[in-house]
Amino acid sequence: GAVVSQHPSRVICKSGTSVKIECRSLDFQATTMFWYRQFPKQSLMLMATSNEGSKATYEQGVEKDKFLINHASLTLSTLTVTSAHPEDSSFYICSASEGLQETQYFGPGTRLLVL
Amino acid sequence: KQEVTQIPAALSVPEGENLVLNCSFTDSAIYNLQWFRQDPGKGLTSLLLIQSSQREQTSGRLNASLDKSSGRSTLYIAASQPGDSATYLCADAAPGQGGKLIFGQGTELSVKP
């Protein structure tokens, strides 16, 4: 089956620093990748959609200059949280699909804690 | 704007009981609807996906139904087991939205031995 990995699984950083999270599709080519954020006891909220080789499309209210998304290859997308603040502490989950409207396969998530 | 709601937010049942989780959505123009399982601190595991043209899907002890006219989907779990304890999320994909999923808040299920 399709496997999506995320690295790191958890990260702790100081306020003001930047953190990069990787999302990889291990056995298929992911034309489209999605990034979600989940706060405790809440549901997943879509942050942005990225298509390989083009700029990401951000959801309303998500700062594109703060959450930098790069989808440079068909197997890798990265989310960089710049100048992290404690309120950015959350569970970040990516998903990948082989195309629009295709099944999304979810990664295991990355727990970010900003001190 | 599509909204997805799940009721109840939490449910506790004794082992062996059959149960139903509910999911409602405001816009019936959906492409498909999925049910996911999420264990604490983990990612999502897809359980069942129902296309808009389908009425139900079954996998083992799980059965998901879809009624677009009423904007509802249910996940039926037969003979529940403690291992079924997790948060169950439903999400729908709207046509022409590039595969974007709108998630409900989830139902936290606890099956007591």
Contacts between the chains, C-beta under 8 A, distances in Angstrom:
chain1	res1	chain2	res2	distance
A	6	B	43	7.7
A	32	B	98	7.1
A	32	B	99	6.3
A	34	B	99	7.5
A	34	B	100	7.5
A	34	B	101	7.6
A	42	B	105	6.8
A	43	B	89	6.5
A	43	B	103	4.4
A	43	B	104	6.2
A	43	B	105	4.7
A	43	B	106	5.6
A	44	B	44	7.7
A	44	B	89	7.3
A	44	B	91	7.8
A	44	B	101	7.8
A	44	B	103	4.7
A	45	B	103	7.7
A	46	B	100	6.0
A	46	B	101	7.0
A	46	B	102	7.9
A	49	B	98	6.0
A	49	B	99	7.7
A	49	B	100	6.6
A	57	B	98	7.8
A	91	B	41	7.6
A	93	B	43	5.7
A	93	B	44	7.0
A	95	B	44	7.9
A	95	B	101	8.0
A	97	B	99	5.9
A	99	B	99	8.0
A	100	B	98	4.8
A	100	B	99	5.2
A	101	B	31	6.2
A	101	B	93	6.9
A	101	B	95	7.7
A	101	B	98	7.4
A	101	B	99	5.0
A	102	B	99	6.6
A	103	B	46	7.5
A	103	B	49	6.9
A	104	B	99	6.5
A	104	B	101	6.6
A	105	B	46	7.7
A	106	B	36	7.8
A	106	B	43	4.8
A	106	B	44	4.2
A	106	B	45	7.7
A	106	B	46	7.5
A	107	B	43	5.5
A	108	B	42	6.1
A	108	B	43	4.1
A	109	B	41	7.5
A	109	B	42	6.6
A	109	B	43	4.6
A	111	B	41	6.9
